Amino acid sequence: MNTAADSGRGLDRRTILRGALGLTAALGTAATVSLGSASRASAYGWIRTLQQGDSGSDVKELQIRVGGWAASSAQQTYVAWDGAFGAATYNAVRRFQSAYGLTADGVVGPQTQSVLNSLESSDGSTAHFDWSEFYSHDGSGFSGGQVGAAEVKENVRRLMYKLEAVRKKAGNSAITINSGFRSVSYNASVGGASNSMHVYGVAADIVVSGHTTLQVYRIAETCGFSGLEAYTHSWQHVDSRVQYPSYGSGSWWWESGVV
């Protein structure tokens, strides 16, 4: 697998966010709220406090952002992107809040919204991942897959938020994307399965700094991933196939089982 090179970017908003998130961990909620306020101009525009029983497009966006907090231990479950704030969303929000030093009450008010927005970059990607890290290695960007480029990009965005959860659960360890989206032709050239989730942009092969593949597999078991390749490789494949039944892989696939 080819390892994504460092992008070499300067002191942009993403770099500032990374430093600020580290400061937040040291200083607590007050720093978190300040960070969220500072980045509000280019962040998602939450217009209300969200809680169990609510529904709407803002609830769906919330579900995308807390999808990586689907479970507290190995469990084949996920947070549905259905716009209905039910028990699964409530519990995921509480885990997210606890991880980021907030009151874990399952209510998504200004403080929680600020932390959610601190993980968003101004270009629509996330604080610790660039779009380019997920481009097909043949230079086609997000084009040439089994679905259109815009759909691939949105799929990658949802994947990024789950990977933000992996990163947080791994002690804020850096994640390298060995392979993200693949064009159909590139996927064939590397021997990928014809129905690979990579050709839809819902899969990534990752390496987490300082962690064995087994450790990464175990973390991924709590993050709502329904596709996990065996941990015997030098990378860990993760995907969300069950949440995309129209792509033809609606069954859970944890190759190494529950570990």
N, C-alpha and C positions, 0 to 999 in steps of 0.2 A: 504494500500500500504506500502511496505517496503521502508524506506528511506535509500539511499546509505550512507554508513559510510565514514568518512574522511579517505583518503588513507594514511595519515601519512608520506608522502614522505619528504625528506630532501630538502636542498637547491640545487635543480636541475635546469635545464635550464628553465622549466616551471615556477618555483618559481621566478627566476630572471626576466623572462618576465613580470610576474604579477606586480612586483615592478616597473619595467621599464615603463610599460604602465601607472601606476599611476603618475610616474615622468613626462611622456610625457604630460599628461593632465595639469600638472602645468607649464611646461616649454615651450610647444608648439612644432612646427614643427621641430626645430633644434634637439630636443631630439629624436623625432621620426626617423629622418633620421639616426642618430647615432646608434639607436637600430637596425634598419633594416640592416645596414652595418655590425654590430657585429654578427648578426645571419645568414648572407648570406650563409655560408658554408653548412648549413643543410636545407636551405629554398628552395622554388620553384625557378627554374632558369629562370626568365623572360629574354628574349633575345631581346626584342624590346619594344618601347612605343606603347601602344594600344589606338585606338580611334575609333569613330563611323565609320562603313564601313569595318573594319577589320574582318577577320574570321580565324579560326584555333583552334587547341587544347588548345593554351594558352588563347584564348578568352573563351573557355568553362571552363577552370580552374578559370578564373576571374569571370564568371557567378556563379560558385559554391560559391565563396568566398563573393560575394556581394548579394547573393540571399535573405538574410534577410533584405535588404534595398529596397524591391520591391515597396513600396508605402510610402507616407508621411501621409496618413490618412487611415481609414478603407476602404479597397478595395480588391475585389476578383480578384487579379492578381498575377503574379509571374514572375521571371526572368527565361526564358527558358534556359536549358543547351544545346543549339544547336550550339554553336561555332560561332554564327553570332552576331557581335556587332551592335545591332540596338538601337532603341529609349529606350526600356525598360532597357537595360543594361546601356546605357548612363545615364539615370536618376537615376538608382540605384547607379552607381559610384559617381555621384554628391552628393547624400545623404550620402554615406559613407565618402566621402572626407570632407564634411561639419561637420559631427559628429566627425571626428578625427583632426579637425583644419587645414585641407589642403585647398588649392585653389580649389574651387568646379567648375572645368572646364570640367569635364567628360573625361579628357585625363589621361590615366594610364601610367605615367612616373615613373622615379626612386623613387621619394618621396612617391607616392601612393603605388608603389610596395613594398617599405620598410615597410609601415604600414600593408599592406596585409600579408607580411611575418612575421611580429611581432606577428600575431595571429596564426601562425603555430608552432606546437611543432615538435621536431626532430623525433618523432616516427610516425608522420603523423596525429596525433590527433590535437586538437587546444589548445590555450594557457590556457583556463579555464576549459577544460573538458578532462577526461581520458577515454580511451577505456573501462576500467573496470566498469565505471559508467553505461554503456549501456549493459553490459553482462546480459544474461538471469539469473534470480534469482535461477534457478535450477542447476547452476554450469556448464551449457553446453557452456558457452562463447557465440560465435556467430554461433554455430552449431545447427542443428535440426530445422531450420526454413523452410519456404516455398521455399527459394532459398539458394544457397550455402553460406558458411561462408565468402568467399571473397567478394561476392556481398553484403551481409549484412554489412560488414565492410565499404565498399565504401558508401553505403547508409547512414550509421551512420556518416561518415565523412561529408557528405553533410548536414546532419541534424545539426551537431555540429556548422557549420558556420552560419546557421540560428539562432541557439541558442546564438551564440556570439553576434548577432545583438540584440536579445531580451535583453541580459545582458547589453549591452551598452545603449539601450534605457531606461532601468530600472535604470539608474544611476550607472552602474557598480555593481549592486547588485548580490550577489551570487545566483546561481541556483542549486537546488537539483534535481537530476533525480530519481524520485520514481520508474519509470519503463521505460526501453528502449526497446531493443530487447527482444523478448520472443520466446523460442522454441515452436513448435507446442504443445508439451505435456504440457509444463508449462502454455501456454496460455489457454489451455482447463481446467487445474486444477484450474485456478483463474476465470473461467467463461467468458473468453474473447470471442468475436465474432470469428467465424471460419475464416472470411476474415479480421481479425484485421490487421491494418498496422504495428502493433508491430512485427508480425511474419516475416516481411520483413526488419525490421530495419529502417523504415522510420517514426517512431512515438516515442514520449516520453510523459510521464506524469511528469510535472514539478511543482516545487514550487519556487517562487522567493522571496528571503528574503525581508521583509518589505513591500510586496505588496499583496493586496487581489487578489483572483482569478479573479475577475472582471477586475481589473487593468491589470493583465497579459493577459487576453483575449483580451482586447483592444490593447495592444501592439502587440500581435500576429496577429491581423487583418492587421497590416502594414508590416508583415514579410514574405509574400508569402506562408503562411500555408493555405492549402485548406481543411484541416480537423481540426475542433475545437469543442471539446466536451463542453457541457454547463458549464458555470462558477459557477454553484451551488455546485460543489464539493470542496474538500479541496486541490485539485490539478488541473492543467490545462492540458488537453490532446491536443497535437499539432501533425499534420502530414502533409505530402506533397503528398497526394494520387493522385491528378490530374496530377502530373508530372511522375507518374508511371502507365500509362493506362494498361500495360500488367499484372498488379497485380489485375485487376478486379474492381477497385473503381475509375472510371474516372470522377465522379461528385463532385462538391463542397458540403461540409457538414459543415456548421457553425451552430451548434445546437441551439445556442441562437440568431441566426440572426446577423445583423450588430448592434453593440452597441457602 
